Amino acid sequence: MDQERIEIRWHGRGGQGAITAAKIVAHAAFVSGYKGVVMAPTFGTERRGAPVFTSLKISKNKIYDLSPIETPDMVIVLDHTLLEEVNVTAGLKKGGWVIINTHKPARDYHFEGMRIAVSDVTTLAREAGLPQGVVNSGIIGAFSKASGLVDIDILVKAVEEEFRDKKPELNSASARRVYDRTEIGEVR
Amino acid sequence: MHMIESGNVAAATGVKLARAGVIAAYPITPQTPLTEKLSEFVASGQMEAEYIPVESEHSAMAVCIAASSAGARAFTATSANGLLYMNEQLHWAAGARLPIVMCVANRGIGAPWTVWNDQQDSMSQRDGGWIQLYANDHQQIIDSVIKAFYLAEFVSIPVMVCYDGYLLSHTYMPFEQPDQTLVDGFLPDFKPKNALDPENPSNFNTVTLPDVRPDIHGNIAPGYMEIRHCLHQDMRKAMMVLEEIDMKFQETFGRGGHPFVEPYLCDDADHVVVSVGSLSYHFRDVIDLLRKEGVKVGVMGIQLYRPFPDKAIVDALQGKSSVFVFEKALSYGNQGPLYADIKAALYPCDNKPAMHNYILGLGGREIKTAQLLETVRTACSKPKWLGDTPIWLGLKCQE
């Protein structure tokens, strides 16, 4: 991905921490030399458990357009049950990434012309010592492994910084664990 | 130090760096995270200030008026109907010449209810005697808040720092956090010209009569009309002061240089788009695309709306073939307020550009680059007067 601007859409449920995950990636991307990072949550009314999405734009230059993403290069899904409620690949560019937190293998998913990466973040995060359901630090490992956009070491530092008061080492361990156990599927 | 945070946190950080002494606020979307952050700063001891939670915006402004009258650096923030609810106190703060600073996270006004962005709220307050600054990104929010205290206290006029709700208030982007010691060196302590003092009792803002009359010392004191004339004169002088403050800020922090308007590729342009807030930055992408097509067009953002920087605007726009004013506000039954102001400023010029007025983005209606591109491309190909009736962009059905 060497285009001028990379657009990532994060799908989660209200309260799941998709905004925090996007914020961590924004920090790490900025540290890695991307001068333009803009993260915009769903504008309006969020409710716990309801589907929400967050837009993250990354560019080498300052970003002036703050409008929501329409044609993402990548979508990251924090909860695979969202696939039944939301068209997560809406507008996704051909050859774009679909990264899902799921216990199912990559071959179980069929997104025409898209690349797929899966990891059982929910289980791996718990194995790393985090409470049940904390997936927003772990999913960052899958993002790094699949996209290669931002180095995992820089991301892990950003995770520890964001969670500095909330078990930073368990959150970064979760990200690393997911990074090591992300399955990249075949392009179909 | 760089931060990646929301526009509301940028504003709160500016207020902390400026060492505001009294904060009174009532929560309203999309301003709420700003005042939440300030209460957090105060509760955790990061900020030495009195945080007064009140039961309404009217009281928030009343508390700021009292605090400022007692000589404290006072701050509040609001949006939309909250701003309107404090309306009577806004006029009072200006008339009483109290240097209060307020952030307005711009939001559409109900009815019908909307929590999303447009600029009708602060634009409708343009005649109240407050100085109005508009920010285009988070860097301008934090920098403007610091400059606003300086300006307000220097000219004894309250200042609104306005920024787009959600688009800026809730969006995260990188910005430089000014160093506290540099801010302390830049921003002088607040030394009020007149403050409430129990040792030296006096009356403030008592009733005036239509004519002048002698004060208690027997001297002829100004009446209502002289006092209001003075406010107007000082508003006009505030432009010169803002220019100096901006220069001093630039020397200290290395940022600034556009206190009145911020032009982008306007010098050689035949056509200029004019807008306020984050939309003026969004237009830069559109201008870049049109320049590649060979269209000589630029964009100018209005940074200071009151006092109206008519000279800077005339200098930038006279002699252009056309000027397209895009607004997220409307004087219902007339035109966009900015359009009307710019047209009036250009009236004495010999070489007046043709002008179009576009109304868009009301109540958060999405504004897309492709839509702006198509509109400006078409406008540049036929740069003629179309009459003053505003053109609505983005309407989806006829009501």
Interface residues (C-beta under 8 A of the other chain):
Chain A: K23 A26 H27 F30 K35 V37 V38 M39 A40 P41 F43 G44 T45 I63 Y64 D65 L66 S67 P68 E70
Chain B: H2 I4 V115 W116 Y166 L167 L168 H170 T171 Y172 M173 P174 S278 Y281 H282 F283 R284 D285 G364 E366 I367 K368 T369
